[in-house]
Amino acid sequence: MKHFRVGGHRLQFRAEAFNLTNTPFLGESNAVIDSPNVGLIRSTRGTPRQMQFSLRYSF
């Protein structure tokens, strides 16, 4: 968060980040022995990187 003065008013800038490094949380591996995909991980859990920015002008 950063505050700026614009005349007699105030401008606020905000930035938020979730999972900033974009680290994957791997899902479960395929445990069916007869499957040709045994041991493969084909999904991830959780959300990918999310960022949001906002401006607020107060007068």
PDB file with SEQRES, HELIX, SHEET and CRYST1 records, atoms N, CA, C and O in Angstrom:
SEQRES   1 A   59  MET LYS HIS PHE ARG VAL GLY GLY HIS ARG LEU GLN PHE          
SEQRES   2 A   59  ARG ALA GLU ALA PHE ASN LEU THR ASN THR PRO PHE LEU          
SEQRES   3 A   59  GLY GLU SER ASN ALA VAL ILE ASP SER PRO ASN VAL GLY          
SEQRES   4 A   59  LEU ILE ARG SER THR ARG GLY THR PRO ARG GLN MET GLN          
SEQRES   5 A   59  PHE SER LEU ARG TYR SER PHE                                  
SHEET    1 AA1 3 LYS A   2  VAL A   6  0                                        
SHEET    2 AA1 3 HIS A   9  PHE A  18 -1                                        
SHEET    3 AA1 3 GLN A  50  SER A  58 -1                                        
SHEET    1 AA2 2 PHE A  25  LEU A  26  0                                        
SHEET    2 AA2 2 THR A  44  ARG A  45 -1                                        
CRYST1    1.000    1.000    1.000  90.00  90.00  90.00 P 1           1          
ATOM      1  N   MET A   1       0.850  -1.158   0.000  1.00  0.00           N  
ATOM      2  CA  MET A   1       0.000   0.000   0.000  1.00  0.00           C  
ATOM      3  C   MET A   1       0.903   1.231   0.000  1.00  0.00           C  
ATOM      4  O   MET A   1       1.897   1.288   0.725  1.00  0.00           O  
ATOM      5  N   LYS A   2       0.546   2.202  -0.815  1.00  0.00           N  
ATOM      6  CA  LYS A   2       1.293   3.443  -0.892  1.00  0.00           C  
ATOM      7  C   LYS A   2       0.310   4.595  -0.985  1.00  0.00           C  
ATOM      8  O   LYS A   2      -0.651   4.542  -1.752  1.00  0.00           O  
ATOM      9  N   HIS A   3       0.555   5.640  -0.198  1.00  0.00           N  
ATOM     10  CA  HIS A   3      -0.289   6.832  -0.190  1.00  0.00           C  
ATOM     11  C   HIS A   3       0.435   7.966  -0.912  1.00  0.00           C  
ATOM     12  O   HIS A   3       1.638   8.158  -0.738  1.00  0.00           O  
ATOM     13  N   PHE A   4      -0.314   8.715  -1.728  1.00  0.00           N  
ATOM     14  CA  PHE A   4       0.211   9.882  -2.423  1.00  0.00           C  
ATOM     15  C   PHE A   4      -0.709  11.067  -2.134  1.00  0.00           C  
ATOM     16  O   PHE A   4      -1.927  10.908  -2.046  1.00  0.00           O  
ATOM     17  N   ARG A   5      -0.132  12.234  -1.990  1.00  0.00           N  
ATOM     18  CA  ARG A   5      -0.918  13.463  -1.834  1.00  0.00           C  
ATOM     19  C   ARG A   5      -1.077  14.112  -3.202  1.00  0.00           C  
ATOM     20  O   ARG A   5      -0.102  14.308  -3.928  1.00  0.00           O  
ATOM     21  N   VAL A   6      -2.310  14.439  -3.542  1.00  0.00           N  
ATOM     22  CA  VAL A   6      -2.615  15.118  -4.792  1.00  0.00           C  
ATOM     23  C   VAL A   6      -3.366  16.381  -4.414  1.00  0.00           C  
ATOM     24  O   VAL A   6      -4.581  16.355  -4.222  1.00  0.00           O  
ATOM     25  N   GLY A   7      -2.642  17.483  -4.306  1.00  0.00           N  
ATOM     26  CA  GLY A   7      -3.260  18.716  -3.814  1.00  0.00           C  
ATOM     27  C   GLY A   7      -3.665  18.498  -2.363  1.00  0.00           C  
ATOM     28  O   GLY A   7      -2.832  18.115  -1.542  1.00  0.00           O  
ATOM     29  N   GLY A   8      -4.925  18.735  -2.038  1.00  0.00           N  
ATOM     30  CA  GLY A   8      -5.435  18.486  -0.698  1.00  0.00           C  
ATOM     31  C   GLY A   8      -6.103  17.122  -0.583  1.00  0.00           C  
ATOM     32  O   GLY A   8      -6.729  16.819   0.433  1.00  0.00           O  
ATOM     33  N   HIS A   9      -5.976  16.314  -1.600  1.00  0.00           N  
ATOM     34  CA  HIS A   9      -6.629  15.007  -1.653  1.00  0.00           C  
ATOM     35  C   HIS A   9      -5.594  13.896  -1.473  1.00  0.00           C  
ATOM     36  O   HIS A   9      -4.389  14.145  -1.426  1.00  0.00           O  
ATOM     37  N   ARG A  10      -6.087  12.695  -1.377  1.00  0.00           N  
ATOM     38  CA  ARG A  10      -5.193  11.560  -1.166  1.00  0.00           C  
ATOM     39  C   ARG A  10      -5.501  10.445  -2.160  1.00  0.00           C  
ATOM     40  O   ARG A  10      -6.664  10.136  -2.421  1.00  0.00           O  
ATOM     41  N   LEU A  11      -4.454   9.852  -2.708  1.00  0.00           N  
ATOM     42  CA  LEU A  11      -4.570   8.730  -3.629  1.00  0.00           C  
ATOM     43  C   LEU A  11      -3.854   7.539  -2.998  1.00  0.00           C  
ATOM     44  O   LEU A  11      -2.700   7.644  -2.581  1.00  0.00           O  
ATOM     45  N   GLN A  12      -4.541   6.422  -2.935  1.00  0.00           N  
ATOM     46  CA  GLN A  12      -3.981   5.218  -2.330  1.00  0.00           C  
ATOM     47  C   GLN A  12      -3.843   4.145  -3.408  1.00  0.00           C  
ATOM     48  O   GLN A  12      -4.792   3.870  -4.142  1.00  0.00           O  
ATOM     49  N   PHE A  13      -2.661   3.541  -3.498  1.00  0.00           N  
ATOM     50  CA  PHE A  13      -2.401   2.449  -4.427  1.00  0.00           C  
ATOM     51  C   PHE A  13      -2.172   1.185  -3.618  1.00  0.00           C  
ATOM     52  O   PHE A  13      -1.396   1.189  -2.662  1.00  0.00           O  
ATOM     53  N   ARG A  14      -2.846   0.094  -3.998  1.00  0.00           N  
ATOM     54  CA  ARG A  14      -2.695  -1.189  -3.315  1.00  0.00           C  
ATOM     55  C   ARG A  14      -2.346  -2.271  -4.318  1.00  0.00           C  
ATOM     56  O   ARG A  14      -2.826  -2.267  -5.452  1.00  0.00           O  
ATOM     57  N   ALA A  15      -1.507  -3.194  -3.887  1.00  0.00           N  
ATOM     58  CA  ALA A  15      -1.179  -4.367  -4.697  1.00  0.00           C  
ATOM     59  C   ALA A  15      -1.186  -5.578  -3.773  1.00  0.00           C  
ATOM     60  O   ALA A  15      -0.598  -5.548  -2.692  1.00  0.00           O  
ATOM     61  N   GLU A  16      -1.854  -6.640  -4.204  1.00  0.00           N  
ATOM     62  CA  GLU A  16      -1.909  -7.881  -3.436  1.00  0.00           C  
ATOM     63  C   GLU A  16      -1.558  -9.029  -4.368  1.00  0.00           C  
ATOM     64  O   GLU A  16      -1.934  -9.027  -5.540  1.00  0.00           O  
ATOM     65  N   ALA A  17      -0.836 -10.010  -3.840  1.00  0.00           N  
ATOM     66  CA  ALA A  17      -0.452 -11.177  -4.634  1.00  0.00           C  
ATOM     67  C   ALA A  17      -0.667 -12.431  -3.805  1.00  0.00           C  
ATOM     68  O   ALA A  17      -0.345 -12.473  -2.618  1.00  0.00           O  
ATOM     69  N   PHE A  18      -1.212 -13.441  -4.444  1.00  0.00           N  
ATOM     70  CA  PHE A  18      -1.417 -14.739  -3.818  1.00  0.00           C  
ATOM     71  C   PHE A  18      -0.666 -15.767  -4.644  1.00  0.00           C  
ATOM     72  O   PHE A  18      -0.780 -15.773  -5.870  1.00  0.00           O  
ATOM     73  N   ASN A  19       0.094 -16.630  -4.000  1.00  0.00           N  
ATOM     74  CA  ASN A  19       0.942 -17.626  -4.665  1.00  0.00           C  
ATOM     75  C   ASN A  19       1.877 -16.916  -5.637  1.00  0.00           C  
ATOM     76  O   ASN A  19       1.935 -17.262  -6.817  1.00  0.00           O  
ATOM     77  N   LEU A  20       2.607 -15.924  -5.137  1.00  0.00           N  
ATOM     78  CA  LEU A  20       3.454 -15.069  -5.959  1.00  0.00           C  
ATOM     79  C   LEU A  20       4.505 -15.858  -6.732  1.00  0.00           C  
ATOM     80  O   LEU A  20       4.794 -15.521  -7.881  1.00  0.00           O  
ATOM     81  N   THR A  21       5.081 -16.893  -6.137  1.00  0.00           N  
ATOM     82  CA  THR A  21       6.111 -17.674  -6.822  1.00  0.00           C  
ATOM     83  C   THR A  21       5.527 -18.702  -7.778  1.00  0.00           C  
ATOM     84  O   THR A  21       6.271 -19.395  -8.472  1.00  0.00           O  
ATOM     85  N   ASN A  22       4.212 -18.809  -7.823  1.00  0.00           N  
ATOM     86  CA  ASN A  22       3.492 -19.739  -8.697  1.00  0.00           C  
ATOM     87  C   ASN A  22       3.955 -21.184  -8.476  1.00  0.00           C  
ATOM     88  O   ASN A  22       4.128 -21.939  -9.433  1.00  0.00           O  
ATOM     89  N   THR A  23       4.150 -21.555  -7.232  1.00  0.00           N  
ATOM     90  CA  THR A  23       4.566 -22.899  -6.872  1.00  0.00           C  
ATOM     91  C   THR A  23       3.400 -23.862  -7.036  1.00  0.00           C  
ATOM     92  O   THR A  23       2.351 -23.660  -6.424  1.00  0.00           O  
ATOM     93  N   PRO A  24       3.555 -24.905  -7.846  1.00  0.00           N  
ATOM     94  CA  PRO A  24       2.442 -25.843  -8.031  1.00  0.00           C  
ATOM     95  C   PRO A  24       2.314 -26.795  -6.846  1.00  0.00           C  
ATOM     96  O   PRO A  24       3.317 -27.286  -6.328  1.00  0.00           O  
ATOM     97  N   PHE A  25       1.110 -27.049  -6.428  1.00  0.00           N  
ATOM     98  CA  PHE A  25       0.820 -28.058  -5.428  1.00  0.00           C  
ATOM     99  C   PHE A  25       0.239 -29.236  -6.188  1.00  0.00           C  
ATOM    100  O   PHE A  25      -0.904 -29.191  -6.644  1.00  0.00           O  
ATOM    101  N   LEU A  26       1.027 -30.284  -6.320  1.00  0.00           N  
ATOM    102  CA  LEU A  26       0.652 -31.408  -7.174  1.00  0.00           C  
ATOM    103  C   LEU A  26      -0.469 -32.228  -6.572  1.00  0.00           C  
ATOM    104  O   LEU A  26      -0.573 -32.371  -5.354  1.00  0.00           O  
ATOM    105  N   GLY A  27      -1.307 -32.764  -7.447  1.00  0.00           N  
ATOM    106  CA  GLY A  27      -2.410 -33.615  -7.027  1.00  0.00           C  
ATOM    107  C   GLY A  27      -1.923 -35.032  -6.749  1.00  0.00           C  
ATOM    108  O   GLY A  27      -0.721 -35.294  -6.699  1.00  0.00           O  
ATOM    109  N   GLU A  28      -2.857 -35.919  -6.572  1.00  0.00           N  
ATOM    110  CA  GLU A  28      -2.544 -37.324  -6.297  1.00  0.00           C  
ATOM    111  C   GLU A  28      -2.108 -38.027  -7.577  1.00  0.00           C  
ATOM    112  O   GLU A  28      -2.577 -37.711  -8.670  1.00  0.00           O  
ATOM    113  N   SER A  29      -1.206 -38.980  -7.418  1.00  0.00           N  
ATOM    114  CA  SER A  29      -0.784 -39.766  -8.580  1.00  0.00           C  
ATOM    115  C   SER A  29      -1.793 -40.885  -8.841  1.00  0.00           C  
ATOM    116  O   SER A  29      -2.561 -41.269  -7.959  1.00  0.00           O  
ATOM    117  N   ASN A  30      -1.771 -41.390 -10.055  1.00  0.00           N  
ATOM    118  CA  ASN A  30      -2.661 -42.480 -10.436  1.00  0.00           C  
ATOM    119  C   ASN A  30      -2.166 -43.761  -9.758  1.00  0.00           C  
ATOM    120  O   ASN A  30      -1.030 -44.177  -9.984  1.00  0.00           O  
ATOM    121  N   ALA A  31      -2.995 -44.381  -8.943  1.00  0.00           N  
ATOM    122  CA  ALA A  31      -2.580 -45.550  -8.164  1.00  0.00           C  
ATOM    123  C   ALA A  31      -3.143 -46.861  -8.709  1.00  0.00           C  
ATOM    124  O   ALA A  31      -3.002 -47.898  -8.061  1.00  0.00           O  
ATOM    125  N   VAL A  32      -3.769 -46.842  -9.870  1.00  0.00           N  
ATOM    126  CA  VAL A  32      -4.332 -48.060 -10.452  1.00  0.00           C  
ATOM    127  C   VAL A  32      -3.203 -48.803 -11.169  1.00  0.00           C  
ATOM    128  O   VAL A  32      -2.677 -48.319 -12.172  1.00  0.00           O  
ATOM    129  N   ILE A  33      -2.839 -49.954 -10.665  1.00  0.00           N  
ATOM    130  CA  ILE A  33      -1.694 -50.701 -11.178  1.00  0.00           C  
ATOM    131  C   ILE A  33      -1.892 -51.128 -12.637  1.00  0.00           C  
ATOM    132  O   ILE A  33      -0.925 -51.136 -13.398  1.00  0.00           O  
ATOM    133  N   ASP A  34      -3.102 -51.478 -13.044  1.00  0.00           N  
ATOM    134  CA  ASP A  34      -3.359 -51.951 -14.402  1.00  0.00           C  
ATOM    135  C   ASP A  34      -3.382 -50.825 -15.440  1.00  0.00           C  
ATOM    136  O   ASP A  34      -3.410 -51.100 -16.639  1.00  0.00           O  
ATOM    137  N   SER A  35      -3.371 -49.588 -15.009  1.00  0.00           N  
ATOM    138  CA  SER A  35      -3.468 -48.450 -15.908  1.00  0.00           C  
ATOM    139  C   SER A  35      -2.105 -48.145 -16.547  1.00  0.00           C  
ATOM    140  O   SER A  35      -1.075 -48.274 -15.885  1.00  0.00           O  
ATOM    141  N   PRO A  36      -2.088 -47.746 -17.815  1.00  0.00           N  
ATOM    142  CA  PRO A  36      -0.813 -47.342 -18.419  1.00  0.00           C  
ATOM    143  C   PRO A  36      -0.293 -46.014 -17.850  1.00  0.00           C  
ATOM    144  O   PRO A  36       0.865 -45.657 -18.068  1.00  0.00           O  
ATOM    145  N   ASN A  37      -1.147 -45.283 -17.122  1.00  0.00           N  
ATOM    146  CA  ASN A  37      -0.758 -44.001 -16.521  1.00  0.00           C  
ATOM    147  C   ASN A  37      -0.397 -44.138 -15.049  1.00  0.00           C  
ATOM    148  O   ASN A  37      -0.444 -43.151 -14.315  1.00  0.00           O  
ATOM    149  N   VAL A  38      -0.035 -45.342 -14.597  1.00  0.00           N  
ATOM    150  CA  VAL A  38       0.250 -45.559 -13.181  1.00  0.00           C  
ATOM    151  C   VAL A  38       1.428 -44.678 -12.744  1.00  0.00           C  
ATOM    152  O   VAL A  38       2.461 -44.628 -13.410  1.00  0.00           O  
ATOM    153  N   GLY A  39       1.253 -43.997 -11.628  1.00  0.00           N  
ATOM    154  CA  GLY A  39       2.294 -43.140 -11.070  1.00  0.00           C  
ATOM    155  C   GLY A  39       2.351 -41.743 -11.650  1.00  0.00           C  
ATOM    156  O   GLY A  39       3.132 -40.921 -11.170  1.00  0.00           O  
ATOM    157  N   LEU A  40       1.566 -41.444 -12.651  1.00  0.00           N  
ATOM    158  CA  LEU A  40       1.585 -40.112 -13.257  1.00  0.00           C  
ATOM    159  C   LEU A  40       0.691 -39.149 -12.491  1.00  0.00           C  
ATOM    160  O   LEU A  40      -0.380 -39.525 -12.013  1.00  0.00           O  
ATOM    161  N   ILE A  41       1.135 -37.919 -12.380  1.00  0.00           N  
ATOM    162  CA  ILE A  41       0.357 -36.855 -11.747  1.00  0.00           C  
ATOM    163  C   ILE A  41      -0.164 -35.963 -12.864  1.00  0.00           C  
ATOM    164  O   ILE A  41       0.622 -35.362 -13.596  1.00  0.00           O  
ATOM    165  N   ARG A  42      -1.465 -35.874 -12.998  1.00  0.00           N  
ATOM    166  CA  ARG A  42      -2.073 -35.138 -14.109  1.00  0.00           C  
ATOM    167  C   ARG A  42      -2.863 -33.904 -13.670  1.00  0.00           C  
ATOM    168  O   ARG A  42      -3.568 -33.306 -14.484  1.00  0.00           O  
ATOM    169  N   SER A  43      -2.758 -33.516 -12.402  1.00  0.00           N  
ATOM    170  CA  SER A  43      -3.535 -32.362 -11.942  1.00  0.00           C  
ATOM    171  C   SER A  43      -2.769 -31.625 -10.854  1.00  0.00           C  
ATOM    172  O   SER A  43      -1.808 -32.135 -10.278  1.00  0.00           O  
ATOM    173  N   THR A  44      -3.225 -30.422 -10.597  1.00  0.00           N  
ATOM    174  CA  THR A  44      -2.683 -29.633  -9.494  1.00  0.00           C  
ATOM    175  C   THR A  44      -3.826 -29.245  -8.564  1.00  0.00           C  
ATOM    176  O   THR A  44      -4.988 -29.203  -8.969  1.00  0.00           O  
ATOM    177  N   ARG A  45      -3.476 -28.963  -7.314  1.00  0.00           N  
ATOM    178  CA  ARG A  45      -4.464 -28.495  -6.343  1.00  0.00           C  
ATOM    179  C   ARG A  45      -4.199 -27.027  -6.067  1.00  0.00           C  
ATOM    180  O   ARG A  45      -3.077 -26.548  -6.234  1.00  0.00           O  
ATOM    181  N   GLY A  46      -5.204 -26.333  -5.657  1.00  0.00           N  
ATOM    182  CA  GLY A  46      -5.033 -24.925  -5.316  1.00  0.00           C  
ATOM    183  C   GLY A  46      -5.208 -24.027  -6.530  1.00  0.00           C  
ATOM    184  O   GLY A  46      -5.641 -24.469  -7.594  1.00  0.00           O  
ATOM    185  N   THR A  47      -4.867 -22.772  -6.352  1.00  0.00           N  
ATOM    186  CA  THR A  47      -5.050 -21.780  -7.407  1.00  0.00           C  
ATOM    187  C   THR A  47      -3.705 -21.326  -7.937  1.00  0.00           C  
ATOM    188  O   THR A  47      -2.719 -21.327  -7.199  1.00  0.00           O  
ATOM    189  N   PRO A  48      -3.647 -20.937  -9.201  1.00  0.00           N  
ATOM    190  CA  PRO A  48      -2.403 -20.399  -9.746  1.00  0.00           C  
ATOM    191  C   PRO A  48      -2.164 -18.986  -9.222  1.00  0.00           C  
ATOM    192  O   PRO A  48      -2.931 -18.485  -8.401  1.00  0.00           O  
ATOM    193  N   ARG A  49      -1.126 -18.362  -9.687  1.00  0.00           N  
ATOM    194  CA  ARG A  49      -0.776 -17.007  -9.242  1.00  0.00           C  
ATOM    195  C   ARG A  49      -1.931 -16.057  -9.508  1.00  0.00           C  
ATOM    196  O   ARG A  49      -2.519 -16.059 -10.589  1.00  0.00           O  
ATOM    197  N   GLN A  50      -2.248 -15.244  -8.507  1.00  0.00           N  
ATOM    198  CA  GLN A  50      -3.290 -14.229  -8.640  1.00  0.00           C  
ATOM    199  C   GLN A  50      -2.739 -12.914  -8.121  1.00  0.00           C  
ATOM    200  O   GLN A  50      -2.139 -12.857  -7.048  1.00  0.00           O  
ATOM    201  N   MET A  51      -2.951 -11.862  -8.893  1.00  0.00           N  
ATOM    202  CA  MET A  51      -2.512 -10.528  -8.481  1.00  0.00           C  
ATOM    203  C   MET A  51      -3.671  -9.567  -8.693  1.00  0.00           C  
ATOM    204  O   MET A  51      -4.431  -9.690  -9.653  1.00  0.00           O  
ATOM    205  N   GLN A  52      -3.793  -8.612  -7.785  1.00  0.00           N  
ATOM    206  CA  GLN A  52      -4.823  -7.587  -7.962  1.00  0.00           C  
ATOM    207  C   GLN A  52      -4.274  -6.237  -7.528  1.00  0.00           C  
ATOM    208  O   GLN A  52      -3.502  -6.138  -6.574  1.00  0.00           O  
ATOM    209  N   PHE A  53      -4.686  -5.209  -8.244  1.00  0.00           N  
ATOM    210  CA  PHE A  53      -4.244  -3.844  -7.991  1.00  0.00           C  
ATOM    211  C   PHE A  53      -5.478  -2.971  -7.829  1.00  0.00           C  
ATOM    212  O   PHE A  53      -6.519  -3.228  -8.433  1.00  0.00           O  
ATOM    213  N   SER A  54      -5.348  -1.934  -7.004  1.00  0.00           N  
ATOM    214  CA  SER A  54      -6.480  -1.014  -6.833  1.00  0.00           C  
ATOM    215  C   SER A  54      -5.984   0.394  -6.562  1.00  0.00           C  
ATOM    216  O   SER A  54      -4.891   0.602  -6.034  1.00  0.00           O  
ATOM    217  N   LEU A  55      -6.811   1.351  -6.935  1.00  0.00           N  
ATOM    218  CA  LEU A  55      -6.583   2.764  -6.657  1.00  0.00           C  
ATOM    219  C   LEU A  55      -7.786   3.298  -5.894  1.00  0.00           C  
ATOM    220  O   LEU A  55      -8.931   2.960  -6.194  1.00  0.00           O  
ATOM    221  N   ARG A  56      -7.509   4.129  -4.912  1.00  0.00           N  
ATOM    222  CA  ARG A  56      -8.586   4.762  -4.157  1.00  0.00           C  
ATOM    223  C   ARG A  56      -8.291   6.249  -4.057  1.00  0.00           C  
ATOM    224  O   ARG A  56      -7.212   6.646  -3.615  1.00  0.00           O  
ATOM    225  N   TYR A  57      -9.238   7.061  -4.463  1.00  0.00           N  
ATOM    226  CA  TYR A  57      -9.103   8.505  -4.440  1.00  0.00           C  
ATOM    227  C   TYR A  57     -10.010   9.051  -3.342  1.00  0.00           C  
ATOM    228  O   TYR A  57     -11.229   8.893  -3.397  1.00  0.00           O  
ATOM    229  N   SER A  58      -9.409   9.691  -2.351  1.00  0.00           N  
ATOM    230  CA  SER A  58     -10.180  10.252  -1.230  1.00  0.00           C  
ATOM    231  C   SER A  58     -10.122  11.784  -1.295  1.00  0.00           C  
ATOM    232  O   SER A  58      -9.053  12.378  -1.439  1.00  0.00           O  
ATOM    233  N   PHE A  59     -11.298  12.399  -1.184  1.00  0.00           N  
ATOM    234  CA  PHE A  59     -11.341  13.865  -1.194  1.00  0.00           C  
ATOM    235  C   PHE A  59     -12.204  14.384  -0.094  1.00  0.00           C  
ATOM    236  O   PHE A  59     -12.357  15.597   0.051  1.00  0.00           O  
TER     237      PHE A  59                                                      
END                                                                             
